[in-house]
Amino acid sequence: MRFHPVPPVAALLAATPAFAQAPAPVEEIVVTGRRGGVPAYERPYGPTVLDAATLSTAPQRRLDEALRAVPGFSLFRRSGSRTANPTTQGVSLRGIGPNGAGRTLVLLDGMPVNDPFGGWVHWSRLPTAAADRVVITRGGGAGPWGNVALAGTIRIETRLPDGAALDLAAGSDATVQAFGEIGRSVSGTSLGLRASAFRTDGVPLVRADQRGLIDIDAAAESYALDATAQRRLGPVTATARLSAFREHRGNGTPYTENATEALEGSLRLVGDGALPFEALVYARDWGFESTFSGVNDARTAETPALDQFDVPSESLGGVLQVGVAQTATHRTDIGLDLRWTAGETRERFFRAGDRFTRDRVAGGEQTVAGLFAEHAWTPDPSLTLSAGARLDWWRNAEGRRTERSIDTGASLRDDRFETATGRVLNGRLGADWQATPALALRGALYTGFRLPTLNELYRPFRVGDDITEANPALAPERLTGGEAGVRLTPTDALALSATLFRVDLENAVDNVTLTDRPGLFAPLGVFVPAGGTLAQRRNLDRIEVTGIEADLRWRATERLSLALGYLWSDATVAEATGFPALVGNRVAQSPEHQGTAEATWTPTDALTLRLQLRAAGEAFEDGRNSRTLAPYVLADLYAGWDVTDTLRLTATVENLADRTVETGRRGDGLTSIGPGRQLLLGLWARW
């Protein structure tokens, strides 16, 4: 493979980035932009807003880890983006069927950031210090967001750089991370530049008692650069952005590694004149490469199994939304959006001796176009009623999978898949009522959908000796859900919220194990190695998820705040045609219980301490519930000291007690683990 090292980011330090002062807590606000703040039509779905102050004091310095403070947020596997392969970084909310692609739409200033080919999220691309706030809506269905917003949406909003700021940190395992930004106004145009870098020698990925000579630490490095220009043109604010990203990761053995390169651009127009509107167009160009191997039983040697030397993908899209206020109490937002994605995997496989003898190309194109309308009615300041409808048209085309002999060029397989099209109608209803100053009630019903990604449709993959085949016949996932919530605020210092939810997920895409017997599996023409398994992506008829999420926040004193969060999620397979043994099983990677507890103490105006506990119950690695992942409890700590108004020193410790967290268990019993104790010392400055 050709992984190109990235030169030191001198521009990062030259950009003289700055310390972001903690702003006042963000309240719910009504804005024109469909992806800005919390629009009135979104309130009944109970969004959670994390402001810059909360994010800047998170004990976890990477955004995906910081978001785990919200119970129910998780990646496909328990490991975070510091060590996880990008293909396992798809987002789940409420334990609704975690998978590698994720069932949650993640937006950065309105642009989808889910990988165009695979649906996962490259969290290294999203530094915490750049976020002004994050709005997490668990549930809510397709609404104005469309495809992928099945379990919910995560909307990351950044601020335009103003002045200069710098955030540096270094610590365990030779880890270094840096973030910098600079912004100024030139002739009426606000210009901003952000840069971030991350590097670590890495941590072991295999449990200590199972490691062999072949196991090495999973090193990683990533770099990102964002340039922004914003100008006011009468009643319209225009914002243009150009971004570049590069990442290289080791995956625990000398041969296995992956790399990502990306270039993105967007133009966003927000009008606040007589007819408020928002328009966004974007283009994304991504490249990915990865290698896989098989390791012998003694873990002393590995044999290359797959070389995905080039996985290019590209995406074009846009959205237009217009807000119409018919009266002081009625507002309707109508809009349309379009997403087009193309991608393929180019890879070498079937090792003979010291070389690969076959190559494969698999991929296709996907188009989704939608029309939507959202209406909010506030007959009284204490009551908001919301209704929305959405119609999407989708098309999967140019699907193909070809395989040939590298030696002779002879074609071994040439599959061309028929174009598939469809229409999907979704809707939602919600109400939010402040019954008394201390009591608020809300309820919602909604539907959503997710098209299988190009990766799920066409790309097979292998982890060790466990093989998973693609499936071009996958049908779109459909979700029907409902929830009821209550918020209690008996005093200004105490707030309690609880939500009961129920979701039915139809046609859920899952990796279904077909056999664990070695030899040729004739129906798919795949050879299964000894100790390995063969799975294929299949649609499960129905998954049922019932759960309760609760949140308690208490300001015990002016300087001490306490918070508790809890999620109970009972996610089980209700119907699975052809696989009766799966019925009644828990969904893989979805623990029944998750929770957080934290205390924030400011003993002086200059010193902030934040202790956070995160816990999760036992989970199953596989849909057959034959392999379990042990429960865990982790403690993380943040300390920040404001030396001056513009200088802060920080220290964070993740996994304070150095607990072992099981993140995966293969068919042969090999257990993957997350990082142990991690210490980072940092410096934040602004000027």
N, C-alpha and C positions, 0 to 999 in steps of 0.2 A: 504494500500500500504506500501511497505517497502522502505522508503527513508533513505539512510544511510548517516549520517553527515560525512563531510570530516574534518579530524583533521587539525589544523593550519598548514600552509605550512612553516614550519621552514626552509625547504630546499630552499625556495624562497629567504629568506634573507641571508642564508648561501652561496648562489651562488654569492653573491656580484655583482649583475648586474650593468650596467654602462650607462652613458649618451651618446647617439649617436650624435656625431657632425653632423651638417647639411652639407651634401656633396654638391658639385657643381651640378647644374641642369643636369638632365640626357638628353642626346641627343639621337636621333634615331641612332641605331647601327645595324650592321649585325652580327649575331652570329651563331654558329653551332647549338646550342641547339634549338629545335623547340619551346620550351617554355621559352626561355631566350631573354630578350630585345625585339626588333622589327625586325624580319627578313625582308628581302627585299620583299618577296612575300606578306607581310602583309600591306605594306605602302599604297596601293591604297584604303584600307578600313578605313583609317583615325583613327588609334588608338590614344588614349589619354594616356600620360604617367604622372603619379604622382610620384615624387621622394620622397626620405626620408625627405628632407627639407620641402616639402609641407605638407606631412603627419604629421610631428612632430609639426607643428604650426597650425594644424587644431583646431578650437574651440571645436570640438566634439572629445571626447577622446575614442570613440569606432569606429572601422574601418568602419562598415556599415554606421554610421552617417557621418563620414568624407567623404565617397564617394558620399554623396548626394550633394557635391559641384559640381559634374558633372551632369548637367541637364539631366533628363531622367533616372537616376539611382533611383530605388525605390524598397522597399520590397513590398510584396503583400498588406500589409496595411501600413498606414502612421506611425504607431508606430515603433520605432527601437528595436534593440535587447536588450536594457536595460529593457524593459517591455514586449515585444511581446512574445507570445507563439512561441516556435520553429517552429511549423507547419505553421506559417504565415510569415516565413522569406525567402521565395523563392524570387529570384531576377528578376526584370523586367528592361529592357532598352527600352527607347523611347516610353514607354506606350504601348508596344506590348502585349496586353492581360495579365495583371498581374493575377497570381493565386498562391495558396499556394506552389505548387511545383516549380514554377519559370520556365522561359524559357531561362535562361542564365547559361552557364557552368562556374563554379568558380574553379580555379586550384591553388593549393599551391605548388610551386616548381615542377609543372608538374603533381601532383596527384589531381584527382577530389575530391572536398570536399563537394559536394552536398550529402545530406543524402542518404545512399543506399536504404532505404525503401521509403522515401517520396519526395526526391528531393530538399527539403529546405536546407538552409545553417545555421549552428550553428556558428554565428558570434562571440560569446564569445570565441570560439576556436581559433580566429584569432586576437591577440592583435596588435594594430597599431604599437607599438614600435618595433615589430619584422620585419616589412615590409621594405625592401630596396627600392622597387618601386612596383607600381601597374599599369599594362597595361590594359586599358579598350578598347575593340573593339566593338563599337555599330554596329550591322549588321555583314556582312561577311559570314553568313550562316555556314554550317557544316564544310567546308574547311578541315584542318587537325585535327579538334577537334571532329567532329562527333556528337553523340547523345547529346541533351540538348543545344548545341550551336546554338539555334534557333534565339534568339534576339541578341546574341553576346557572347563574352567571357570576363571574368575578370581573369587575370593572376597575382597572388600575388607572388612576388619573395622575398625571405629572404636572408640575408647575413649570413655568417658563423661568429659566435661570435669571437671577437678578444680583449682580455683583459676582463675587468669587467665593468658592467653597472648596474645602478639602477634607476628605475622610480617609485616613490611613489606619490599617490594623495589621498586626502580625502575631503569630503564636505557634501553637502545636503543629508538629509535622512540617515545619518550615512553611507554614501557611502565610501568605501575604495577600491582602486585598486592598484595593485603592479605588476611590471614587473622586472625581473632580468635576467641577462645573464652573463656567464663567458666562456672564450675560451682560449685555449693555444695549443701549438704544443708539442707532445711527440713522440720522435723517428721518426719524419717524418710524423706523423699522426696528423692532426688538430682535436681537440676535442672541442665540444661546448655543453653547457647546458643552456636551457632557462626555466623559470618558470613564470607563471602569476596567479594572483588571483583577484577576484572581489567579493565584497559583498555589499549589500544595504538593508536597511529596506523597501525600495520600496515606490511607489506612488500610489494614487487611480487610478483605471481603469474606474470608472463610473462617469459620469457627476455629479457635486455637488448636483444639485437639485433633482436627481433621486436616490441618495444613501440611503441605509437603514442600519439597524443594522447588517445585514449579510456581508456588504461590508467592506473589510479590504485592507490595502496596499499590493501591489504585491512585496514581498521580493524576493531576488534572491542571489545566490552565485555560483561561478564557479571557477574551478582550471584547469590549463593545465601545462604539463611538456613535453619538447622536448629535446631529446638527439641526437647529430649529430656527426658523425665521417667522416672525408674526407682524402683521401690519393691519391697522384699522383703515378700512375703505368705506367711509360713510357709516351706514348702519351694519356693515359686515366686518367681522374679524376673520382674517385669513391666516392660517397657520400651515407652513410647509415644513416637512421633516424628512431627513435622510439619515438612515441608520445602517451601520455595518457591525457584524458580529462574527467572531471566530472562537472555536473551542476545540480542545484536544483532550482526550481522556484515556487513561489506561484502565483496563477492566479486570485486573487481578492476576494475569499471567503475562509472560513476555510477548506472546503473539497477539493477544486480544486487546484491541483498542478501538476507538472511534473518533471521528472528527466531524465538525460542522462548520460551514461557512454560509453567511447570509448577507443579503443586501435588500433593504426595504425603503420605500418612499411613500409618502402620503401627503395629500392636500386636504385641509379641513376648512370649511366655510361655515360660520355661525352668524346668522342674521337676527338682529333684535329690533327690526323696524316694525312696520304695520303688519307684516306677515312673517312672524318668527319662523326660522327654518334652520336646519343643519344639513350640510352636504359633505360627504367624505368619499374620496377615491384613493385607492392604494394599490401598490404593486409589491410583490414579494418574490425573491429569487433565493432558493435554499439549495444547499448541497450537503450530502451526508455520506460518510463511508465508515465501514465497520468490519471487524474480523472476528471469527468465532473458531473455537478449537474443541477437541475432545482430549481429556486428560486421563492418563492411565490410573488404575486403582490405587497405586502407591503414591500418586500425585508427585511423581518425579519427572515426568515428561508429558508433553502435549503434542497432538497432531492437528495441524490446521484442518478445519472442517468446512469453512465457508469464508469467502472474501468478497464482501459487498464493496467493491472498489469505487462505485459511483452510484449515488442515489439522488439524482437531480429532481427538483420540484419547483413549480412556480405557481403563483396565484395572483389573480386580478380581481378587484371587487370595488363596490361602491354602495353608498346608501344615501337616500334623500328623505328627510322627514320634515314635515310642515306642521306647525301648531296653530290651531284655530280656536280662539276663545269666543264661543257663541254668546255667552253671557258671563256675568261675574262668577257664576257657580258652575258653568259647563265649559269644558275644554276638550277638544278632540285633536289627537295627533295622528296623522296619516303618513304613510311612507312606503317606499319600495327599496329593496336591496338586491344585489346580485353578487354571487361569488363563483369564480371559475378557477379550477385547480387542475393541473396536469403534473404527473410524476411517474417515475419508474425506478426499479432497482436493476442494476447491472452487476452481476456477481459471478464468481467462479466457485465451482463445487466439485464433488466427487474426486477425492484425493486418491492418487495411485503413486506409490513411491514417494518421491520428493516434489510432486507437482500436482496441480489440478488438471483434470482432463475434460471438464465440461464447463460451459458457461450458460448463463440464463439471463434473459431480459423479461421483466414483467411489470406491467403498469397500465395506465389509462388516463382518462379525463373525467372530470365531474363538474357539473354545472347546477347551481341552485339559484332560483329567482323567486322572490317573495313579495307579496303585497300585505300590508298590515294596517290596522287602525286600533288606537287605544283611546278610550274615553274616560274622563274623570269627572264626577259630579260631586260637588261639595254643597249640599243643601243647607248645611250648618257648618261653622268652623270646626266643630267636633266630629264631623262625620264625612268620610270620603268613600264613595262608591266607584268601583272601577270595572270596566268591561273591555275586552279586546278580542279581535279576531285576526286570523292570519291564514293566507293561502300561499302555498309554495308549489312550484313546479321544479322537478329535478330530472337530471339525465346523467347516466353513466355510459360513456362511449369510449371507443378505441381501446377496449380492454384486450390484453394480449398476454401470452406467456410462451416464450420460445426458449428451447434448449438445443444446444448443438455440441458436437465433439470439437474440442480445441485442436486436436491433432489433425483431423481430416476435414473439418468444416461441415461434416454431415449433419443434417437436421435430425434431432432425436425427438423433438416435440414442437408443434406449432399450433397452439390453441388461440383462436380468435373468438372473443366472446361477443354475443349479440348486444346491441345497444338496448339499454333498459331505461324507461321513463316512468314517471308517476306524478301524481298530485297529492298533496297532504294538506288537510284542513285542520286548523287548531284554533282553540279559543280559551278564554279564561274570564273568571268573574271574581271579584274580591270586594271586601268591605273592611274599613278601619273606623272604629267608633270609640271616641274618648268619652265613656259613659259618665264618669265623674273625674274630678281632678286626680284621684288616686287609682282609677280603674279604667283600662282600655281593653277592648276586645277586637279581634280581627278574625276573618275567615276567608278562604279562597278555594276555588276549584280551577283546574287547569289541565291542559294537555300539551305534549311536546313530542319531538321526533329527533332522530339522529340517523343520518345516512352512514353506512359502513364506510370507513376510509379506504382510499386506494390501497393502503398497506394491508388492511384486513381482506380486501377483495382479491388481491393478486399476489402478495408477497409471502412466501413461506419463510420460516426462520428456525433457528436451532440454538438451544442453550445446553452446552455439554452434549449429552446423548439424548436429550429430550427434544423431539422434533414437533413443530406445529405447522400444518399446512394451511394455505390460504383457501378461500372459498368464494368464487365469483358469483355464486347464486344467493348470497346473503340478501335478506330483505331489510328494509329500514326498520329501526327500532321505534316503537310507539309507547308513550307514557301517558297515563291518566292518574292524576293525583288530587288530593285535597288536604286541607289543614285548617286547624282552628287554634288560635293563640290568645293568650291573656298577658297583660302587662300590669303590674302592680307597683305603684310608687307612693307608699304610705307616708314617706317623708322625702325631703330633698336629698337626703343622704343614702336612701335605700331604694333599690329598683330590682324587681323580680319579673322575669318573663318565662313563659312556658308555651310550647307548641306541640300539639298532637298531629301527626301526619300519617297519611296512608297513600302508597303509590303502587300501581300495577304497571309493570314494564313488560311489554309484549315484544316478541322477536328479539330478545336480548342476545347480543353477540357474545359468545363465550368460547373459550378454548376447551373443547370437549375431548377427553381422552378416548381414543378408539381402541388402542391395544398397548400392552406392555410386554408382549411376546417378541423375542428377537426373530429376525428374518424378514422376508418380503411380505408387505401388506398389499395384497393384490389389488383391492379396489382403488387404491390411490397410486399404486406402483412405487411405493416408498420402502426402502430397506431400513429396518429398525435395529440398531446395534444392541448388543447384550447390555442389560442394565438400564436401557433407555425406554422411552415411551413415545407413542405417536398420538398427537392430538390434531384436531382440525377446528377451525372457526365454524361454529354452527349457531343457528338461531334457536334459542330456547323459547318455547311457546309463551311462558309467563313466569315472571318473578314478582313475588309480593313483598313489599317492604312496609312495615308498620313501626312507628317509632315516636319517641318523645325527646325533644331537646329543651333544655332549661338553662337559664342564665341568671345568676345573682350577683349584684354589685352593691357594695356597702362602703361608704366613705366613713370609716370609723372615727377618724379625727381629721383635722385639717391637713395632717401630714401622713396619714395612713389610710390606704384604700385596699379593700379585699374583693376578690372576684372568684366565683365558681361557675364552671360550665360543665354540662353533662349531656351526652347523647346515648339513648338506648335505641338501637336499630336492629329489628328482627327481619333480616333479608333472607328469604328462602325461595327455592325453586318450587313453583306450584304445578307447572305442567312442562313436560319435556318429551315430546313425541319421539319414539325411537330410543330413548334413554330413561326408562322407568326407574332405574336405580338412582337417578339424580333427584327425583321428586322428594321433597321434604328436606333436602340437604340445604345447609347454609351456603350463601354465595361466597365464593373464594375471596380472600383478602378483606373480608368485611367483619370486623369484630362486633359482638353484640353490645359491648359497653365501651365508651370512650369518655374521657373527662379531663378537665384542666382545673387547676387552682392556682391563684397567684396573689401575691401581696406586693404593693408598691409603697415604699416608705421614703419620705424626704425629711430626714432628721434636721437638715438645714436647707436654706434656700439654694445652696450650691451643690448639695449632694442628693443623688437619687439612687435608690436601691430597689431592684425588682426581682423577686424570686418566683419562679413558675414551676409547677408540677404538671406533667403530662402523663396520662395513663391510658392504656388500652387493654382490653381483655383478649382471651385466646381467639385466634383466627385460624382458618384453614387455608392452606396453600393451594389446594386444588378443589375442583367442583365435586369430586367423589368423596371429599372430606376424609381422605385417608392420611393426609399429612398435616400436622398442626404446627402453628407458630405460637410460642409461649407468650403469655401476657407480660406487660412491662410497665414500669413506673420510672420516669425520668425527671430529674430536677435540673433546671437551668437558672443561671444567675446573671444579672446585669448590674453594673455599678457605673455611675457617671458623675463626674465632678466638674462643675463649671468654674474653671480657674479665673476667667473673666467673662464678660458678656459675649465675647467672640471666640473663646477657646474652651474646649471641653476635653477632658481625659476620660477614657472609658476602659472597662474590662468586662469581658463576658466569659462565662464558663458554661459550656453545654455538656449535658450528661455528667453532672457534678459528682455523682457517686460511682462513675465509671461502670455502669451496668452494661451487660451484653443484651443487645436487642436482636432477635432473630428476624431477618427480613425476607428469607426465602428458604425453601427446602425442596431439593430435587428428588426425583424418583429413586435415586441411588442413596438417598439419605444425606447428601452433602448439604450443609446448612450455611447460608449466607448471613452475615451480620452487619449491623450498622456501626458507625464510628463510636469509639470510647470517649473518654473525657477530652474535651477540646477547649483550650484557653486562647483567647485573643485579647491583646492589649492595643488600644486604639487612641487616635488623636483626631478630633474634629475641630475645624477652624473655619471662620468666615471673616470676610473683610470687604 
